[in-house]
């Protein structure tokens, strides 16, 4: 992204700040930070210094020196701080204005990045940069949004690797992912005894490696049976979860979030998720290993575990969109 200036206006109209967009992020100097957060420059300087002193951010990565024209008309080289620093200072001064600025900045960045991605796609390929790597530009601007929780970085990593379009990423950020309603036939039902047998095999394998104890996979109440029954619900011949993606995503979520086992819920949920997908490989557009690698699976499990209950629908829809189904037509 080339050097561009956008004007940010506070809600009360009292401040108009010229915000520099460069190197795929935004930049403000200390005077601008003071104006944004309605604090004096000395206070802002103290918080900025603490960000670096406490090791929260690496100074070399988030500070740049740009020419600034002062009130006297002269031009000076001044330290500017990127969005990561701006957000950190906003948290420290407990300013609601920081949240509003972050929302504006990421929205404006996304607009610039999407336009730049479209215009510069050929240039990126000529430089030997895969198109998927361009997604990391947007990820770097969202790392402090904590969209899910403190483990939001796992979500960003998954999106960077597997989002198939900018529209998917934007839909996720706006929490507007559409429901995956495709219907697939020839799906094997989840049978409680079969699931238990699969978990037992996993347990024996892990115990042999010294990676699990006797508590691993032990049932805690009827939670696992309830999860399976939930996925198998339907009305007449119509399943409530009509395709492999929706069923696998719900299986992952319910095992991890409902804690039906005494130990190993995340590992078991992840295992059953892959196990179910492999059983239905014939209904997937790509091999399971091409859709979900080890790092992605860990990220998805953390994402589910750390998400809030009211985010269940969003979490499941996000996972659904990572699973490419074979075109029934």
N, C-alpha and C positions, 0 to 999 in steps of 0.2 A: 504494500500500500504506500503510495507516494505521500509526501507531506501535504496535508490538507488541514484547513481550519474550519471548525464548526462552532457556532455560537450556542452556548448553553445558558438558558435563562431560568433562574429560580422561580418557584411558584408565585412568590409575592412580587415578582418583577423587579426586585431591588437590585439584583446582580445580573450582569451579562458577562459571561466569561468566555474568552476565545480559547477553545480547546483544540490542542494540536493532535491530529491523528497521523501517526507515523509508525512504521515497523509493526503494523498489525495490533496496535494498542493505542491508548490515549495518554497524553502527557500534560501535567500541570506543574508549575513552579510553586515555591513556598507561598508567595504572595497570593497566587490564585487559590491555593489550598486554604489559606486563611480567609479569603473572601467566600469561598464555597461553604466552609464549615462555620463561618461567623466566629472565628477565633483570631487572636493576634498572632503575628508571624512567629514570635518567640515560642508560644505554646505549640504551634505546628512544628517548629524545628525540634522541640523536645520530643514530640511523639515520633517524628521521622527518625531521629537518632536512636530512639529506643527500639524501633522496628529492626534496625540493623544490629544494634548492640545485643539484643536478645536472640539474634539468629533467626528471626522469623522469615526474613528475606535476604538474599545475597545482593549487596549493593551494586555490584558490577552488572548484574542482570536487569536491574530495574531503574537505573539512573542514567540519564543522557544529558549532554550539554548542548543547549540550543541557544541561538541568538535571540535576544529579547530587546525590544525597544522600550526604554523607560519613559517616565513622564517628562524628563528633560529633553526628550527627542534623541538621546544617544542610544547606541546599540551595545548591549553587554552580553557576554556568554554566561548563561545561567543554568544551574542544575534543574532538570525537570524530572518528575517522578511518574512512573507508569501506573496503570489501573490497579495493579496489585498493591502498590503503596497507598494509593488513594483510598482503596477499600479498607486497608489495615488502619490507616489514620482515622477514617470514618468510624470504625468500630471503637477505637480508643477514645475519641471525643464524644462517643455516644450521640452521634448526630443523625437524625432521621433524613437529613438532606443527603447523607452519604448513600443511603439506599436508593433514593430517587435518582441521584446522579449515576449510580451503577446501572440502574435499569435503563436510563437514557443512553449511557455510553455503550452498553452491550448491544442494545437495539440498533444504534447507529453503526457500531462496528460490524454487526452482522450484515447490515445493508451494504456497507462498503465491501465487505469480504465476499459476499455472494456476487455482487456486480463484478468485483475483481476476478473472482474465480471463473466466471463466464467469459470475461474478456481476455483473460490471460491463460486459458486452458492450453492452447497450443504452445505458448511460450514455456509453460511449466514442463510440458512433455519434451520440448527441445532441450531443456536443461537436464533432462534425465530424472525429473521428479515425478513420481507416480501421482496421478490425480488424487488418489485417496489421501496422500500426505497433506494435501491442501486443507483437509479437515482439521489438522492439528492447529492451523492458524486460528480457527474459531475456538477450539478447545482452550487455547491459552488465554483467551479473554474471559472464559467462564469459570475458571478454576476456583474462584473464591465465591461463587454464587451459592454453594452448598445446596444444590437443587434437591438433594435427598436428605443429606445429613453430613456429618463430618467425613463420611466415606464416599461423598459425591465424586471424588476423583476416580473411583472405580467405574462409575457411570460414564464419565468422560472418556476413559480409556476404551470402554466397550464401543461407545459411539464412534470414536475416532477410527477404530478398526472395522466396524461393521455397518455403520449407517450407509445406506445405499444412495442417499440423495440429500441435498441441503433441505428439501422440504420435510424429510423425516426428522432431521435435527431440529428444525424450527418447530415442527409439531410437538416434539418432545418438550422443548423449552417452554412452549405455550400450553403444555398439558392438554393438547387437543388431538392426540393420536386416535385415529378412527378404529373402530372395532373390526377385527378380522373375521368376516362372516362366511368365508368360503366353506362349502360342505364337501366332505370327502367320505367316500365309501370304503369298505374293506378295512376298517380299523378294528384291531383286536380290543375287546373290552379289558379293562383293568380288573383283575381278579385278586382278591385279598391274599389268598394262599400263594398265588404265583409271585406276587410282590414280596411276601415274606421270604419265600425261597430265594429270590434274587438278593434281598438284603442279607440273608444268612451267608450266601456265597461271598458277598463283599466283606462281611465281618470276618470270616475265616481267612480270607486273603490278607486283610489288614492285621489280624492277630498274628499270622505267620511272620509278617514283616515287623512285628513289634510296634505297630502304629495304632492299636486299639486294645481296649480291655474288654472284660466280659460284659460290662455295662453297655458297650456299643450296640446300638440297634435294638435294645430291649424295649418292648412296648410299654408306653405309659398311658394307661387307660385305653379308650377306643378311638383315639385321635386319628390314627392311620386309617382305620376302617372307615371313619367318617369322611376323611379326605377323599378316599377312593369313591365312596358313595356319592359325594358331591360332584365329582368329575363325571360320573356315570349317569347323572340325572338327565331326564328328558321328558317329553310329553308325547305319548304314542310312539311313533317311529322317529321323532325328531329329537336329537340330542341337544342339550343346552350348550355344549361345547362341541361344535360340529366338525372340527378338523384337528390334525395332529398338533399344530402349533398352539392352539388354544388349550388343548388338553395337557400337553407337556408343560406349558407355562404355568398352568394352575397346579399341576403336580409339584413343580419346583417350589412355587410359592407356599402352598399349603403345608408341605412337609417342613419347610424351613421356618415358617412363621408360627405354625400351630404347636411346634415342639411335641410331636406325638411319641418321641423316643426319649429314653433316659439319657442317652449320649449319642453324639454324632448326627444331629439333625441336618446341619449344613452339608456334611459330606454325603449323607444318605440321600438327601433331596437332590443334590447334584448328580449322584450316581443314577438315581431312578429317572431323572430328567434325560440323561444320555441313553440309558437303557431303553426307555420308551421310544425315543427318536430312532434308535438303531433297529428296533423291532419293525418300525414303519419306514425304513429307508426307501422302500418302493414308492412312497407317497411324497418324498422330498425331492426338490429340484437339484440338490447337490449332496454329496456324501456328508455325513454328520461332521466328520473331522474338518471339512471345509467350512462348515457353518460355525462350529463351536470348538475352539482350541482350549488348551488347559488354562491359559491366562484369562480368556473370556469367561470360562466357567467359574473360576474363582471370583472374578468381578461381579458376575451375576448373582452368585450366592451372597456376597457381601452386600450387594445392592438390596436384595430381598430382605436380608436380616436387619439392615439398618433403616429400612423404609418405615414410614408411619402407617398405622392401620388405614387411615383415610386415603392413602395413596395406592391401595391394592389394585384398583382398576388400571391406574396408570402404569404400575409395575408390570402387570400381566400383559398389557397391550404392547409395552416396549419390547418385552421378550418375544411376544408373538411375531413382531415385525422383523426379528432377527432370523426367523426360521422360514426359509424359502420353500414354499409348497410347490409341488408339481402341478402344472396347469392341467386342470381336469378337462379342458376343452381340447 
